[in-house]
Amino acid sequence: MKLRLPTLDDLPGLLALNNAHAVELAPETDESFGELVSVAWRVRAVDEAAGMCIAFDQDTDRDSENLNWFRARYERFAYVDRIVVDPKSRGLGLARRFYEDVIEAARAEGHTLLCAEVNLDPPNPASDAFHAAMGFEAVGQAKLGTRDKSVRYFTLRM
């Protein structure tokens, strides 16, 4: 499966994929998801809404607790807001390919730090293991005020 910029026709399927994983991510509406995609620094998808990646950098015009946490601590970075892969497409290496794509784009723009967060509550052990295998280091945690959720923050020096 080839990573590509999503089209307008992809958005309903990607929104459905996002909302099917709202516990791990956050639920979105047509409007909020369209805004998320439109302001993102990098967005990639694969055919048939099998997976997507949405990433920001420090200059993204978005007010987000997680993004703001990184802004308060780092001057320049790329931040993976969400990667989600449909269960039918798991095990194909898509999450790793999404991260590799973000890393390549970030390096091309002079970024040396990649940031991400993983749920502590509710827990996401598969994502914890994936980020550890990629070489991410835990750098903090927070209870999110807008949702009943806590997260652990990670960085990867590139």
N, C-alpha and C positions, 0 to 999 in steps of 0.2 A: 504494500500500500504506500502510495506516494503522499508525503506531506505537502499541503498547498494552502494558499490563502482561501478561506471560505467565500462562497458567493452568497448573495441574498437568498437564493433558493436553499442553501444549506442551513440557514439560521433556524427555521422551525425544528428541524431534526436535532440540531446542536442544543437548542433550548430544552427539548425533551430529554436529551441525554443528560444535560446539566441537572434538570429537575428530578430525574430518576436517581440522582446521587446527591440530593439536597442535604442529606445528613452530613456527608463529607464536605460538601461545598457550601452553597447557600441557595435557597430557592430564588428564581428570577422570574420576572414577567416578560412579555414581549418587549415592552418599553425598556426595562432595566437591562435586559440582556443585549438589546440593540445598542444601548449606550455603552455598556461594558466593552463590547466588540469595537465600537467606533473610537473609543479613546485609548485602547490598548496599544502598547508599543509594538507587540508582535502577537499575531493570531495565526494558528495553523490548525488544519483539520485534515481528515482523511475521508475518502468516499463513504457514502451511506451513513454518515454521522457515527462512524465506528470509534471515533476519538477526536479530542480537541485539546489545544493548549492555548491559554491566554496569559500573556506576560506583560508587565509594566516595567518602566524604569523610573528613576527618581523624578523625572519631569512630567510624568503622566498626569493629566488633568483629572484627578479622581480623589475623592475623600473616602478613604478606607482605613479602618483601624489597623489592619495588618500592614498595608503600604506605609501608613504614617509611622508605625513602630520602626520600620526600617529607615525611613527618612530622618527620624530623630537621632539615629545612631550612625548612619553612613552617608557620606556626601554623594557617592556615585555608585550605582548598582543596577542590575537587572533583577526583577522579581517575578517568579512564576506564581501567578495568582491561582491558576487551576490547570491541572491536567486530568482528564477523565477519559477512560477507555471503556467502551461497551463490554460487558462480560463475555459476549460471544467472540470478541477480538482480543481478549487477554491472552498472554503467553506468546504473543508475536513480536514482542520487543517494542511496541509502539510508545510506551511511556519513556523508555530510554531514548528512542529516536526523537521524541518531542524535546527532551532535555538537551540532546546533542545539537538539535537545530537552534534552540535558544542560546546555548553556549557559543556556537559558531557566530550567530548574529551579534551577540553581546561583545565578543572579542573583536569583531570587525568594527564596532563602534567605540572601542577602547575601554570597555568595562572590564574590570578585573575581579568583580564580586558578583556571585549569583546568590539570590536569597529565595527562601521558600518557608512555608509553615505547614505543620501537620497537626491534626487534632490530637489533643490529649484526652479530652472529654467531649464528645464520645471518642473512645480510642480508635486508632487506625493503625494496627500493628503491621499490616502489609506495607503501608506507606513509610512507616518508621524504618522498616528493614530495607526498603528500596533506597531511601535517602542515605542510609548508612553505607550501603553497597556502592553508591555513587560517590562517596567521600565527603558528604555534607557533615558539618559539625554543629551541634546544638549551641545556640548563643543566647537563649532566653525563652521566656514563656509569658503568657498573659491570659487572663480571663476576659473574653470579649463582652463588652457592655451591651451590645445590640442583640446578642443571641446568648442562649444558655450553652456556651461553648468555651472551652479553653484550648489554647494552641501552644505548640512548641515551635520556636523560630530556629531556622537553620541557615548557615551560609556555606558557600563553597568558593574558595579562592581559585581563580582560573588562570 
